[in-house]
Amino acid sequence: MGLAPAAHGANRTGRMFTGDRSGDWLYRALHRAGLANQPGSTGRNDRLRLRSALITAAVRCAPPANKPTPDEQRTCRTWLEEEMAVLERVRVIVALGAIAFDTAWRVSSASGAPSLRPPRPRFAHLAEAPLPNARTLLGSYHPSQQNTFTGKLTEPMFDRVWARAKELAGVE
């Protein structure tokens, strides 16, 4: 789960994390982990296929300056709640960034799950939190240029996220 479609990436190409540098990082990592059939995505018709993975976003529109307001987050949460309700086989939610992490937690809390009582887990890279229905929330720094150019997120760090997600999900 990412933050939102990028204005010059997903909004232009029609697929989340496609057509921007964050997507380049994400699809390379998914390919290395065996969760994608190719290391890149250029558009909806590029023959990319994910295996045991789905990409979604906490917010459904590209917010100004990549900073969705609380109202935008609340408005979009309804779609995410509906999406998560029908995805019964999901075992791990990898949240790319703090907003996605907090949103995934809130969506799971909204389901009325008694196991999700405060305190809410704090976001951190590789932070794990149990969710209802045998799901786990796994945090990762977002593969934004700000994080990758500065070394806050490296490819080995990102690879560890996907290896752990596969382990938690029981995917070979």
C-alpha positions as CSV (number, residue, x, y, z in Angstrom):
1,M,0.0,0.0,0.0
2,G,1.4,3.3,-1.1
3,L,0.4,6.8,-0.3
4,A,-1.4,7.9,-3.5
5,P,-1.1,7.8,-7.3
6,A,1.7,10.1,-8.4
7,A,0.6,13.0,-10.7
8,H,3.1,12.1,-13.4
9,G,3.2,8.4,-12.7
10,A,0.0,6.5,-12.0
11,N,-2.4,9.3,-12.9
12,R,-0.8,9.3,-16.3
13,T,-0.2,5.6,-16.9
14,G,-3.3,4.1,-15.2
15,R,-1.4,1.8,-12.8
16,M,-0.1,2.5,-9.3
17,F,3.7,3.0,-9.1
18,T,4.0,3.0,-12.9
19,G,5.9,5.7,-14.7
20,D,7.9,7.2,-11.8
21,R,11.1,6.6,-9.9
22,S,9.3,5.1,-6.9
23,G,7.7,2.6,-9.1
24,D,11.1,1.7,-10.7
25,W,12.3,0.9,-7.2
26,L,9.2,-1.0,-6.3
27,Y,8.9,-3.2,-9.4
28,R,12.6,-4.0,-9.4
29,A,12.3,-5.2,-5.7
30,L,9.1,-7.2,-6.4
31,H,10.9,-8.8,-9.4
32,R,14.0,-9.7,-7.3
33,A,11.6,-11.2,-4.7
34,G,9.8,-13.3,-7.3
35,L,6.6,-11.3,-6.9
36,A,6.6,-9.8,-10.4
37,N,7.4,-11.3,-13.8
38,Q,9.5,-8.3,-14.9
39,P,11.6,-5.6,-13.2
40,G,9.7,-2.6,-14.5
41,S,6.4,-1.2,-15.4
42,T,5.8,1.4,-18.1
43,G,2.0,1.3,-18.6
44,R,-1.1,-0.8,-18.2
45,N,-0.4,-2.9,-21.3
46,D,3.3,-3.7,-20.5
47,R,2.5,-7.3,-19.6
48,L,3.5,-6.9,-16.0
49,R,2.1,-9.7,-13.8
50,L,2.2,-9.7,-10.0
51,R,2.3,-13.0,-8.1
52,S,0.7,-13.2,-4.7
53,A,0.7,-9.4,-4.6
54,L,-1.7,-6.4,-5.2
55,I,-0.8,-2.8,-5.1
56,T,-3.2,-0.2,-3.7
57,A,-3.0,3.3,-2.1
58,A,-4.2,4.9,1.1
59,V,-5.4,8.0,-0.9
60,R,-7.1,7.7,-4.3
61,C,-6.0,11.0,-5.9
62,A,-2.7,12.7,-6.3
63,P,-2.6,15.2,-3.5
64,P,-0.9,18.6,-3.8
65,A,2.8,18.3,-2.8
66,N,2.1,14.6,-1.9
67,K,0.6,15.7,1.4
68,P,-3.0,14.6,1.6
69,T,-5.2,16.5,4.1
70,P,-6.9,14.6,6.9
71,D,-10.2,15.2,5.0
72,E,-8.8,13.6,1.8
73,Q,-7.5,10.7,3.9
74,R,-10.9,10.2,5.5
75,T,-12.8,10.5,2.2
76,C,-10.6,7.9,0.5
77,R,-10.7,5.5,3.4
78,T,-14.1,4.2,2.5
79,W,-12.8,2.8,-0.8
80,L,-9.9,1.2,0.9
81,E,-12.2,-0.3,3.6
82,E,-14.4,-1.9,0.8
83,E,-11.3,-3.1,-1.0
84,M,-9.8,-4.7,2.1
85,A,-13.2,-6.4,3.0
86,V,-13.3,-8.3,-0.3
87,L,-9.6,-9.3,-0.2
88,E,-10.0,-12.3,2.1
89,R,-6.8,-14.0,1.2
90,V,-4.5,-11.1,2.2
91,R,-2.0,-12.1,4.9
92,V,0.4,-9.2,4.8
93,I,-0.1,-5.5,4.2
94,V,3.2,-3.9,3.3
95,A,2.8,-0.2,4.0
96,L,5.1,2.1,2.2
97,G,5.5,5.1,4.5
98,A,3.9,6.3,7.7
99,I,0.6,7.5,6.1
100,A,0.0,4.1,4.5
101,F,1.0,2.4,7.7
102,D,-1.4,4.5,9.8
103,T,-4.2,4.2,7.2
104,A,-3.9,0.4,7.1
105,W,-4.1,0.3,10.9
106,R,-7.2,2.5,10.9
107,V,-8.9,0.5,8.2
108,S,-8.3,-2.7,10.2
109,S,-9.5,-1.0,13.4
110,A,-12.6,0.2,11.7
111,S,-13.6,-3.4,11.1
112,G,-14.3,-3.6,14.8
113,A,-11.5,-6.0,15.5
114,P,-11.2,-6.4,19.3
115,S,-7.5,-7.2,19.0
116,L,-6.8,-3.7,17.7
117,R,-6.9,-1.6,20.9
118,P,-4.6,1.3,21.6
119,P,-1.7,1.9,21.6
120,R,-1.5,2.0,17.9
121,P,1.8,0.7,16.7
122,R,4.5,3.2,15.6
123,F,5.6,3.3,12.1
124,A,9.2,2.2,11.5
125,H,11.1,0.4,8.7
126,L,10.3,-3.3,9.2
127,A,7.9,-2.6,12.0
128,E,5.4,-5.4,12.3
129,A,1.9,-5.3,13.9
130,P,-0.7,-8.1,14.1
131,L,-4.0,-7.5,12.4
132,P,-7.3,-9.4,12.6
133,N,-7.9,-12.4,10.3
134,A,-4.3,-13.6,10.6
135,R,-2.9,-10.6,8.8
136,T,0.2,-8.7,9.6
137,L,1.0,-5.0,8.9
138,L,4.6,-4.6,7.8
139,G,6.1,-1.1,7.6
140,S,8.7,0.1,5.0
141,Y,10.2,3.4,4.2
142,H,8.6,4.7,1.0
143,P,10.8,4.3,-2.1
144,S,10.5,8.0,-2.8
145,Q,13.4,9.9,-4.4
146,Q,13.9,11.7,-1.1
147,N,14.4,8.4,0.7
148,T,16.4,6.6,-2.0
149,F,18.6,9.4,-3.1
150,T,19.6,10.1,0.6
151,G,20.2,6.4,1.4
152,K,17.4,6.3,4.0
153,L,16.1,3.4,2.0
154,T,18.6,1.2,0.1
155,E,17.9,-1.8,-2.2
156,P,19.1,-4.3,0.4
157,M,16.8,-2.7,3.0
158,F,13.9,-2.9,0.6
159,D,14.7,-6.5,-0.3
160,R,14.5,-7.4,3.4
161,V,11.0,-6.0,3.5
162,W,9.8,-8.3,0.6
163,A,11.6,-11.3,2.0
164,R,9.9,-10.8,5.3
165,A,6.5,-10.2,3.7
166,K,6.9,-13.5,1.8
167,E,7.9,-15.3,5.0
168,L,4.9,-13.9,6.9
169,A,2.5,-14.8,4.0
170,G,3.9,-18.3,3.5
171,V,4.8,-17.5,-0.1
172,E,7.7,-19.4,-1.6
